[in-house]
Each structure stands twice: as C-alpha cells, then as structure tokens.
C-alpha cells in the first residue's frame, strides 16, 4: 500500500504496537523460553533451531492476538504452509498455500466476531477498538492486519533468532561478554541484526518517475534493495565486518527492520522477543557451542535467511526454578 490508504491504516493500528505493548508480554516470553530450555537443559545438548527458535514465536503471537493455547499448533502449521510461497516451487505448493490461507481466514473472521461482542486484553481487541475521528478498521482490514501480524511475527522472528544464535556460536567471546554484561542485551539485538539480518532485502515498484543520483527510474520499474549492503556500509559503520556488541550507536540504525513509511510495524515486539531469549540462553547456557563436526545449514532464499539446523552442546544445567 501507499499514499492516504497506507497512512490511514498505519495511523489506526500504530498505537497497538508501542514499546509498552511489547513490555506487557515480557513475562509470558520468559515463561515460554524457560519452558523450552527446561526441556533439554539437563541433557547437555540440543538442536537450537528445532528446540528453541522454531517453537518460540508462535505462543507469543497467539498470546498477543488472544488465540487459545489449544490452537497454537494450528497457527504454526498455517504459517509454515503459507510461507511455502518463498520455496520457489509454487507448482507443487500452491494447493497447500491456498488451503492454509482459507483456513486461517475463516479462523480469524470467527475471532473478530467473538471479540466484537466480548473484548479481551489482546491485540485484536485493541485493533477493533482503534478509532480516529470516527474512523475504524473494517472486518476485511482487521483480517488482513491480524494475518500479517501472524505471518510476519512468526517466520521472520524465528529466522532472525536462529541467525542471531548461530552468529554468537561463531563468536564465543561475544557470548561470554554478554553473559558477563547482561546490560548489553539491547546492543546485542541491534548488532546481531545488523551483522546477520534474516531479512536480506526488499523490493519496490516505482509509482512515478524517480531520479536519484542522476539515474532515472521510470514508472513501473522494479527496484530491489539490499538491506545487507546497507548494514555493511563502511560510510556508516566503522569496521562493518567486525561483530561487536559493544559497538557505539551509529548515526543510522541497522536496516533489517526496513526504513521510512514501511518500517516494520512489529519492531518493538521482535526486539523484546529476541532480547528475552538472549537473557535466558546466555544466562543459563554460558558455555554453549556448536557440536563437534556440525556445520550450520542455511536456507537458500534470496529474501529471508533461514538457519535450518544448529546442533549444540553445553554443560548440563538444572531445570529453571
């Protein structure tokens, strides 16, 4: 979207995505991550992607939206099937994508109908109540926004989390530093997203003729941008190829959340989710490392980097109290 239609939707839903909104979920985030770590802490080994990164975001997004616990697996399956659209195999995946989309659409419409009559303390109720000068979101707009939150808040978050954890296993000195100085957690989130952002790039279509640095982009031109290139720009970052969680803030933020009017609406939530995982993992599994002989396996999507397997070992730990 662009123009007045886009501005209107952002204006109506933005109050539901404030830092305060993310903060109220932090206790639940801690409960989820500690429960996941408890399942393998005493064994001294885990598969970080399968045991932590993949299952972590879904309960949080469902809690955010107000979906009951017994439906979490449904949401996870829908997200997985709908994101087959990035598999570059649409001929074989189309039916699964369409079926998952239809089932999710029916579920969300039923949730909206229920929340209109019985509001709750959740994001969906907040979006239904959002109003400015008598303007409210329509049912179709609520469906679109809810499904966007589910999809964006699931796939990109679990992939970014896997990228960040993989990065720290390759830089054990930084892992040890974060364990010793937990106040660096916010810095660690930003630096890990800058250095190994899961979202690699994006694309836009010029809606009018644009001239930039003496280059003309005619109306209709597809313009692909590299967020990785921006995050490694030596004009912005000192020694950009160095991973350093003590790095001083740059004049420009890391670009993995995008920029401008399409800046990621869920950035506050994603930052909070990743920070809580850092605090739990680095506080409890200080000597974690990639298992002997294992190699990081990365997906091949041009837009989203996925760490598919990350086997790790560590000193067995007691169950969280």
C-alpha positions in Angstrom: 0.0 0.0 0.0 1.0 3.6 -0.4 -0.5 7.1 -0.1 -3.5 8.0 2.0 -4.8 4.4 2.3 -1.5 3.2 3.8 -1.1 6.2 6.1 -4.7 5.7 7.4 -4.1 2.0 8.3 -0.7 2.8 10.0 -2.3 5.6 11.9 -5.1 3.4 13.2 -3.0 0.4 14.2 0.3 2.0 15.4 -1.0 2.6 19.0 -1.3 -1.2 19.4 2.4 -1.7 18.6 4.1 0.5 21.1 7.0 -0.5 23.3 4.6 -0.6 26.2 2.5 -3.1 24.4 5.6 -5.3 23.9 6.6 -4.9 27.5 3.4 -6.4 28.8 4.2 -9.6 27.1 7.8 -10.0 28.5 6.7 -12.2 31.5 5.0 -14.5 29.1 8.0 -14.5 26.8 10.2 -15.5 29.7 7.8 -18.3 30.6 7.9 -19.6 27.1 11.7 -19.6 26.6 12.4 -21.0 30.1 10.0 -23.8 29.4 11.7 -24.6 26.1 15.2 -24.6 27.8 14.0 -26.7 30.7 13.1 -29.5 28.2 16.8 -30.0 27.3 18.9 -28.2 29.9 19.8 -31.3 31.9 20.9 -33.2 28.8 23.8 -31.0 27.8 22.8 -30.9 24.1 20.0 -29.5 21.9 19.1 -28.6 18.4 18.8 -24.9 18.8 16.6 -24.3 15.7 14.1 -27.1 16.4 14.2 -26.8 20.2 14.2 -23.0 20.6 13.9 -20.8 17.5 11.1 -22.6 15.7 8.7 -23.2 18.6 9.3 -19.9 20.4 7.4 -17.2 18.4 4.1 -18.9 17.9 2.9 -19.0 21.5 3.8 -15.3 21.8 2.0 -14.2 18.7 -1.0 -16.3 19.7 -1.0 -14.7 23.2 -0.7 -11.3 21.6 -3.8 -12.0 19.4 -5.7 -13.8 22.1 -5.8 -17.3 20.4 -6.2 -20.1 22.9 -3.3 -22.5 23.7 -5.0 -25.5 22.1 -4.9 -23.7 18.8 -1.1 -22.9 18.8 -0.3 -25.9 16.6 -2.9 -24.8 14.0 -1.3 -21.4 13.7 2.2 -22.9 13.4 1.0 -25.2 10.6 -0.7 -22.4 8.8 2.3 -20.2 9.0 4.6 -23.0 7.7 2.3 -23.8 4.7 1.6 -20.2 3.7 5.4 -19.4 3.7 5.9 -22.1 1.1 5.3 -19.2 -1.3 9.1 -18.5 -0.8 10.1 -22.1 -1.7 10.3 -21.3 -5.5 8.1 -24.4 -6.1 4.7 -22.9 -6.5 3.5 -25.6 -8.9 3.7 -28.2 -6.0 3.0 -25.9 -3.1 0.0 -23.8 -4.4 -2.8 -26.0 -3.1 -1.3 -26.2 0.4 -0.8 -22.4 0.4 -4.4 -21.8 -0.7 -5.8 -24.3 1.8 -3.9 -22.8 4.7 -4.8 -19.3 3.7 -8.5 -20.2 3.6 -8.5 -21.9 6.9 -6.6 -19.1 8.6 -9.0 -16.6 7.1 -12.1 -18.4 8.5 -10.5 -18.7 11.9 -9.6 -15.0 12.1 -13.0 -13.9 11.0 -14.5 -16.0 13.8 -12.1 -14.5 16.3 -13.1 -11.0 15.1 -16.8 -11.7 15.5 -16.2 -13.0 19.0 -14.0 -10.0 20.1 -16.6 -7.5 18.8 -19.1 -8.9 21.3 -16.6 -9.8 24.0 -13.5 -7.7 24.0 -10.4 -9.0 25.8 -6.9 -7.7 26.8 -5.3 -8.6 23.4 -4.1 -7.0 20.2 -7.2 -8.0 18.2 -9.4 -6.2 20.7 -7.1 -3.2 20.6 -7.3 -3.0 16.8 -11.1 -3.4 16.8 -11.3 -0.5 19.3 -8.9 1.7 17.4 -10.6 4.8 16.2 -9.7 8.3 15.0 -12.3 10.9 14.3 -14.9 8.1 13.9 -12.8 6.1 11.5 -12.4 2.4 12.3 -10.9 -0.7 10.6 -13.3 -2.7 8.6 -13.6 -6.5 9.1 -11.5 -7.1 5.9 -8.8 -4.8 7.2 -8.8 -6.5 10.6 -8.4 -9.8 8.9 -5.6 -8.5 6.8 -3.7 -7.0 9.7 -4.2 -10.0 12.0 -2.9 -12.4 9.4 0.0 -10.0 8.6 0.9 -10.0 12.3 0.8 -13.8 12.5 2.9 -14.4 9.4 5.5 -11.6 9.8 5.7 -12.2 13.6 6.3 -16.0 13.2 8.6 -16.6 10.2 10.9 -13.6 10.3 11.2 -13.8 14.1 12.2 -17.4 14.3 14.7 -17.0 11.4 16.2 -13.8 12.9 16.5 -15.6 16.2 18.3 -18.5 14.6 20.6 -16.2 12.7 21.5 -14.4 16.0 22.2 -17.5 18.0 24.2 -19.0 15.1 26.2 -15.8 15.0 27.0 -16.0 18.7 28.1 -19.6 18.5 30.6 -18.5 15.9 31.8 -15.7 18.2 32.1 -17.3 21.7 34.0 -14.3 23.0 30.9 -12.2 22.4 28.6 -14.8 24.0 30.8 -14.8 27.1 30.8 -11.0 27.2 27.0 -10.9 27.1 26.8 -13.4 29.9 29.1 -11.2 32.0 27.4 -7.9 31.0 23.6 -8.5 30.5 23.1 -4.8 30.2 24.5 -5.2 26.6 21.4 -7.2 25.6 19.8 -4.4 23.7 23.1 -3.6 21.9 23.4 -7.3 21.1 20.0 -7.4 19.5 20.8 -4.5 17.2 24.4 -5.7 16.3 23.3 -9.2 15.6 20.5 -7.9 13.3 23.0 -5.6 11.6 25.7 -8.3 11.1 23.4 -11.2 10.1 19.9 -9.9 9.4 17.4 -12.6 8.4 15.6 -10.2 6.0 18.2 -9.8 3.3 16.5 -7.3 1.0 13.2 -6.0 -0.3 11.7 -4.7 -3.5 9.6 -1.8 -4.5 7.9 -0.7 -7.7 8.3 3.0 -8.7 4.8 4.5 -8.8 6.1 7.6 -10.7 9.3 8.6 -12.5 12.1 9.0 -9.9 15.5 10.5 -10.4 18.1 9.6 -7.9 21.8 10.4 -8.2 21.4 11.1 -11.9 19.7 7.7 -12.5 16.1 7.8 -13.8 13.8 5.0 -12.6 10.7 5.1 -14.9 7.2 4.4 -13.6 6.7 0.7 -13.1 10.4 -0.1 -12.5 11.1 -2.9 -10.1 13.8 -1.7 -7.7 15.5 -4.3 -5.5 17.3 -3.0 -2.4 20.0 -4.8 -0.4 19.5 -4.4 3.4 22.7 -6.5 3.8 24.6 -3.9 1.8 23.2 -1.1 3.9 24.1 -2.8 7.1 27.7 -3.2 5.9 28.1 0.3 4.5 31.6 1.5 5.5 30.4 5.1 5.3 28.1 4.4 8.1 29.7 1.6 10.2 33.3 1.6 11.4 34.8 -1.8 10.6 31.5 -3.2 9.4 32.8 -6.7 9.1 33.6 -6.9 12.8 30.9 -8.3 15.1 31.0 -6.3 18.3 28.1 -6.0 20.8 29.9 -3.0 22.5 29.8 -1.0 19.2 28.7 2.6 19.7 25.4 3.5 18.1 25.7 4.8 14.5 24.1 7.9 13.1 21.9 5.5 11.2 20.1 2.5 12.7 20.5 -1.1 11.4 18.3 -1.6 8.4 16.9 -5.1 8.9 13.6 -3.7 10.0 13.5 -1.5 6.9 13.1 2.2 6.9 10.7 5.1 6.1 6.9 4.7 6.0 7.1 0.9 5.7 9.4 0.4 8.7 8.4 -2.9 10.4 5.3 -2.3 12.5 6.3 -5.1 14.9 9.9 -4.0 15.5 9.2 -3.3 19.2 7.8 -6.8 19.7 10.6 -8.5 17.8 13.3 -6.7 19.7 11.7 -7.7 23.0 11.3 -11.3 21.9 15.0 -11.7 20.9 16.3 -9.9 24.0 14.4 -12.2 26.3 15.9 -15.2 24.5 19.3 -13.7 24.8 18.9 -13.2 28.6 17.7 -16.8 29.0 20.2 -18.6 26.9 23.2 -16.5 27.8 22.3 -16.5 31.5 21.8 -20.3 31.7 23.9 -21.9 28.9 27.1 -19.9 29.1 29.4 -22.4 27.6 27.2 -23.4 24.7 28.9 -24.2 21.4 28.2 -25.9 18.1 28.5 -29.6 18.4 31.8 -31.2 17.2 31.7 -31.8 13.5 28.5 -29.9 12.9 28.1 -27.2 10.3 25.5 -24.5 10.1 23.0 -25.3 7.4 21.4 -22.3 5.8 18.4 -22.0 3.5 18.7 -20.6 0.0 16.0 -18.0 -0.2 17.2 -14.7 -1.7 14.9 -12.6 0.6 15.0 -14.4 4.0 18.0 -16.2 5.5 17.0 -19.3 7.4 19.3 -21.4 9.6 17.9 -24.8 9.2 20.0 -26.8 11.7 22.1 -25.8 14.7 23.1 -28.7 16.9 24.8 -27.5 20.1 26.4 -28.9 23.3 26.9 -27.3 26.7 27.4 -28.3 30.4 24.1 -29.8 31.7 22.1 -27.3 33.8 19.4 -27.6 36.4 15.8 -27.0 35.5 14.7 -23.4 35.9 13.2 -22.6 39.2 
